[in-house]
Amino acid sequence: MKKAKSMAHVMSSLLFFFLAGPVSPQPNFYEGKTISLIQSSEPGGTADMRIRSMMAFLPKYIPGNPTILTEYMPGAGGRKAANHIYRARPDGLTILSSTSGLIPSAIMGETGVLYDIDKLIYLGTPYSEFHAVFFTRKELGLDTIDKLRAVSGLRVGAQSVGHATYREGRVFSYLLGLTKPTFVVGFSGPEIDLALERGEVDARSSATESVLQRNPDRLAKGSNVHFHSIFEAPRGNKHPRFGHLPEIETFGKSDNERKLMTLLRNLKRAGAPLVLPPGTAEDRVQILRQAFRSMFKDPAFHGDYKKRVAEEPSPLTAETLENMIRETPRNPEAIELLKSLNGAGPLPPR
């Protein structure tokens, strides 16, 4: 009789377990823990300012208030850090803050991409609206597009081959019709600005927030640069300070070039994704996704972000970002053109 009662107790306990559904997230898992937030860029740039703002707010939205430490891992246009996170221990304690090259490099099938964008776990992005401008040193006197095209061998500065700034500088150079430009790499973002001032490079592409954050004097009368064009993502999203510049797609000559710009806009709208390694426990994924959702809604975060980055955040949640990446059109001709522009060779013929 006792044995029968014991068996009934066991069965009822099992029944309760299955009916209760999945175990809820561990609310105190992160208590006393340290999260490593890996940046795929150098310190001091705009990407670093975005991270600093998030680090100031994110811990309070993670139950247990963990410590968050940042680690810089630049290299190969962001591929080094992306490959690292793909192989990292999936314990929920390592997050990658990628550059905007994470998705394009994979879609183009670039050499050295060892990660699968459809297996990475996304937490969101702090921005989904983007503007970049192309400008030259004022001493060169290139104050019109015709003058810009007439000069051969302009030196365009960038971080590394495959980096977002490098790719955007090549796209501007290609569509503006520059004559035999050369691309000088090996800088950090702030170092390109210094090289421009010293006359070591002649031109660069830059995110508008980087200009406003590091060099607001360039918008003043008597600025030491000439601005030539702007890239808008999404197109038609006019920048309040640079909206007078011609949008780069207006210089396109073919349907393939217009398809290239459509692809680029979709990729740029993915922003700078924050990701976890594949296989991270679902409860920890949900804790972190909820933390980012809450932070993105915080007015204080918006104010701090604007102060540091000089632009309003335009965040996307994990689910929206994930869907956007999966639904990005992958036109073969546009991808081939983008690969040429992302590489180290001469610009493709038009």
C-alpha positions in Angstrom: 0.0 0.0 0.0 2.8 2.4 0.9 4.6 1.5 -2.3 1.4 2.3 -4.3 1.0 5.7 -2.6 4.7 6.5 -3.2 4.3 5.6 -6.9 1.2 7.8 -7.1 3.1 10.7 -5.5 5.9 10.3 -8.1 3.4 10.3 -11.0 1.6 13.3 -9.7 4.9 15.2 -9.3 5.9 14.3 -12.9 2.4 15.4 -14.2 2.8 18.7 -12.4 6.3 19.2 -13.9 5.1 18.7 -17.5 1.9 20.7 -17.1 3.9 23.6 -15.6 5.6 24.2 -18.9 9.2 25.3 -19.4 11.3 26.5 -16.5 11.3 30.3 -16.2 14.5 32.3 -16.7 16.9 32.4 -13.8 16.4 35.9 -12.5 19.6 35.9 -10.5 22.0 34.2 -12.9 23.8 37.4 -13.6 24.3 38.4 -10.0 28.0 38.7 -9.2 28.9 37.9 -12.9 30.9 39.8 -15.4 29.8 40.3 -19.0 32.5 40.8 -21.6 31.3 43.2 -24.3 33.6 42.8 -27.3 33.9 45.7 -29.7 35.0 45.0 -33.3 36.5 48.5 -33.6 39.1 50.7 -32.1 38.6 52.9 -29.0 37.7 56.5 -29.3 35.5 56.3 -32.4 31.7 56.7 -32.8 31.2 53.0 -32.2 33.0 53.3 -28.9 30.7 56.2 -27.9 27.6 54.1 -28.6 29.0 51.3 -26.4 29.9 53.7 -23.6 26.3 55.0 -23.5 24.8 51.4 -23.5 27.2 50.3 -20.7 26.0 53.2 -18.6 22.4 51.9 -18.6 22.3 48.2 -19.5 23.4 46.7 -16.2 20.4 48.1 -14.3 18.1 46.3 -16.7 19.7 42.9 -16.2 18.5 41.1 -13.1 21.5 40.8 -10.8 23.2 44.0 -12.0 26.3 42.3 -13.5 29.5 44.2 -14.2 30.1 44.9 -17.9 33.6 45.2 -19.2 34.6 46.1 -22.8 37.3 44.5 -24.9 38.5 45.9 -28.2 39.1 43.4 -31.0 39.5 45.3 -34.3 40.7 43.6 -37.5 39.7 42.4 -40.9 36.7 44.8 -41.2 35.1 43.3 -38.1 35.5 39.7 -39.1 38.0 38.9 -36.4 35.6 39.7 -33.6 32.6 38.1 -35.4 34.6 34.9 -35.9 35.6 35.0 -32.2 32.0 35.4 -31.0 30.8 32.6 -33.2 33.2 30.2 -31.5 32.8 31.7 -28.0 31.4 29.8 -25.1 27.6 30.2 -25.2 27.2 31.0 -21.6 25.5 34.4 -22.0 28.5 36.2 -20.6 30.1 37.3 -23.9 28.4 39.8 -26.2 29.7 41.2 -29.5 29.0 44.8 -30.5 29.7 44.5 -34.2 30.5 47.0 -36.9 28.0 47.5 -39.7 30.2 45.1 -41.7 29.0 42.0 -39.9 26.1 41.3 -42.3 27.7 42.5 -45.6 30.8 40.5 -45.2 28.8 37.3 -44.8 26.4 38.1 -47.7 29.3 38.7 -50.0 31.0 35.5 -48.9 34.2 37.4 -48.0 37.4 35.5 -47.4 37.8 34.9 -43.6 34.1 34.8 -42.7 33.8 31.8 -40.4 30.4 32.7 -39.0 26.8 32.1 -40.2 24.6 35.2 -39.8 21.5 33.0 -39.6 22.9 31.1 -36.6 24.1 34.1 -34.6 21.7 35.3 -31.8 20.7 38.9 -32.1 19.9 41.2 -29.2 19.1 44.4 -31.2 20.9 47.4 -32.5 21.1 51.0 -31.1 20.6 52.6 -34.5 18.8 51.8 -37.8 19.0 55.2 -39.5 22.3 56.1 -41.1 24.0 58.9 -42.9 27.5 59.1 -44.3 29.2 62.1 -46.1 32.2 62.3 -48.4 34.5 65.3 -48.1 38.0 66.6 -49.2 40.6 68.9 -47.8 39.7 72.5 -48.6 43.3 73.3 -49.6 42.7 71.2 -52.7 40.1 73.7 -53.9 37.7 70.9 -55.1 34.4 72.8 -54.4 32.5 71.3 -57.3 31.9 67.8 -58.5 33.5 68.6 -61.9 36.7 69.7 -60.1 36.6 66.6 -57.9 36.4 64.3 -60.9 39.2 66.2 -62.7 41.9 65.3 -60.1 43.7 62.0 -60.6 44.9 59.9 -57.7 43.0 61.4 -54.7 44.1 59.6 -51.5 41.0 58.4 -49.6 41.7 57.4 -46.0 40.0 54.5 -44.2 40.6 52.0 -41.4 41.1 48.7 -43.2 40.1 46.9 -46.3 36.5 45.7 -45.8 35.8 48.1 -43.0 32.5 50.0 -43.3 34.2 53.3 -43.7 36.5 51.9 -46.4 33.5 50.4 -48.2 31.5 53.6 -48.1 34.5 55.6 -49.3 34.9 53.3 -52.2 31.2 53.5 -53.1 31.3 57.4 -53.0 34.5 57.4 -55.1 32.9 55.0 -57.6 29.6 56.7 -58.1 31.0 60.2 -58.0 33.3 59.2 -60.8 36.7 59.9 -59.2 39.7 59.4 -61.4 42.1 56.6 -60.3 41.7 57.3 -56.5 44.0 55.4 -54.1 42.9 54.1 -50.8 45.1 54.6 -47.8 44.3 52.2 -44.9 45.6 51.4 -41.4 44.0 54.2 -39.4 41.5 54.4 -36.6 38.6 56.7 -37.2 40.1 59.7 -35.3 43.5 59.1 -37.0 42.0 59.6 -40.4 40.8 63.0 -39.3 44.3 63.8 -38.1 45.8 62.5 -41.4 43.4 64.7 -43.3 44.5 67.8 -41.4 48.2 66.9 -42.0 47.7 66.4 -45.7 48.6 62.7 -45.5 45.2 61.9 -47.1 43.0 64.0 -49.3 39.5 62.7 -48.7 37.4 60.4 -46.5 33.9 59.1 -45.9 32.5 59.5 -42.4 29.3 58.9 -40.6 27.6 62.2 -39.9 27.6 61.5 -36.2 31.4 61.2 -36.2 31.7 64.6 -37.9 29.4 66.2 -35.4 30.9 64.5 -32.4 34.6 64.9 -33.2 34.8 67.8 -35.7 31.7 70.1 -35.4 33.8 73.0 -36.6 33.7 71.5 -40.0 30.2 72.8 -40.4 31.1 76.3 -39.6 31.9 79.1 -42.1 35.5 78.8 -43.0 35.6 75.1 -42.5 38.7 73.3 -43.7 36.8 70.7 -45.8 34.5 70.6 -48.8 31.5 68.3 -48.5 30.4 66.6 -51.7 27.6 64.0 -51.2 25.6 62.1 -48.6 24.4 58.5 -48.3 20.9 58.2 -46.7 19.6 55.0 -45.1 16.6 54.9 -45.6 16.7 57.1 -48.7 14.7 60.3 -48.2 15.6 60.5 -44.5 17.1 64.0 -44.8 19.8 64.9 -42.3 19.1 68.2 -40.5 22.6 69.5 -41.0 23.6 67.8 -44.3 20.3 67.6 -46.1 21.4 70.0 -48.8 24.0 67.6 -50.2 23.2 65.5 -53.2 22.3 61.9 -52.3 24.9 59.5 -53.7 22.4 57.4 -55.7 21.6 60.4 -57.9 25.1 59.8 -59.5 24.2 56.2 -60.4 24.1 55.4 -64.1 22.7 51.9 -64.4 20.0 49.7 -63.0 22.8 47.5 -61.4 24.1 50.6 -59.5 20.7 51.4 -58.2 20.3 47.8 -57.1 23.7 48.1 -55.3 22.4 51.1 -53.4 19.1 49.3 -52.4 21.2 46.4 -51.1 23.5 48.8 -49.2 20.6 50.7 -47.6 19.1 47.4 -46.4 22.4 46.4 -44.9 23.0 49.7 -43.2 19.6 49.7 -41.6 20.7 46.6 -39.6 23.0 49.1 -37.8 25.6 47.6 -35.6 24.1 44.4 -34.3 24.7 43.2 -30.8 25.0 39.4 -30.9 25.5 36.3 -28.8 27.1 33.0 -29.8 25.0 30.2 -31.3 23.7 27.8 -28.7 23.3 30.3 -25.8 20.7 29.1 -23.3 17.3 30.4 -24.2 16.6 31.8 -20.7 19.7 33.9 -20.8 18.9 35.1 -24.3 15.5 36.3 -23.1 16.9 38.1 -20.1 19.3 40.0 -22.3 16.8 40.7 -25.0 14.4 42.1 -22.5 17.2 44.2 -21.0 18.0 45.8 -24.3 14.3 46.4 -25.1 14.0 48.2 -21.7 17.1 50.3 -22.2 16.1 51.3 -25.7 12.9 52.7 -24.3 14.6 54.7 -21.5 14.5 58.5 -22.2 17.6 58.9 -20.1 19.5 56.5 -22.4 18.3 58.5 -25.4 19.6 61.7 -23.9 22.9 60.2 -22.9 23.3 58.6 -26.4 22.6 61.9 -28.2 25.1 63.7 -26.0 27.9 61.2 -26.6 27.2 60.3 -30.3 25.7 63.6 -31.5 22.7 61.7 -33.1 19.4 60.4 -31.8 19.4 56.6 -31.4 17.0 54.7 -33.7 17.0 51.3 -32.1 15.6 48.0 -33.4 14.6 45.1 -31.1 16.1 41.7 -31.6 13.1 40.3 -33.4 12.8 43.2 -35.9 16.5 43.1 -36.6 16.4 39.3 -37.1 13.6 39.5 -39.6 15.3 42.4 -41.5 18.4 40.4 -41.9 16.6 37.3 -43.1 14.5 39.3 -45.6 17.3 41.4 -47.1 17.2 41.0 -50.9 20.4 39.3 -52.2 20.6 40.2 -55.8 23.6 38.4 -57.4 24.7 41.2 -59.7 24.5 43.8 -56.9 26.4 41.5 -54.5 29.2 41.0 -57.1 29.5 44.8 -57.6 29.6 45.3 -53.8 32.3 42.6 -53.5 34.4 44.6 -56.0 34.0 47.8 -54.0 34.7 46.0 -50.8 38.0 44.6 -52.0 41.5 45.9 -52.4 41.7 46.1 -56.2 41.1 49.1 -58.4 37.5 50.4 -58.7 35.4 48.4 -61.2 34.8 50.1 -64.6 31.5 51.8 -65.2 
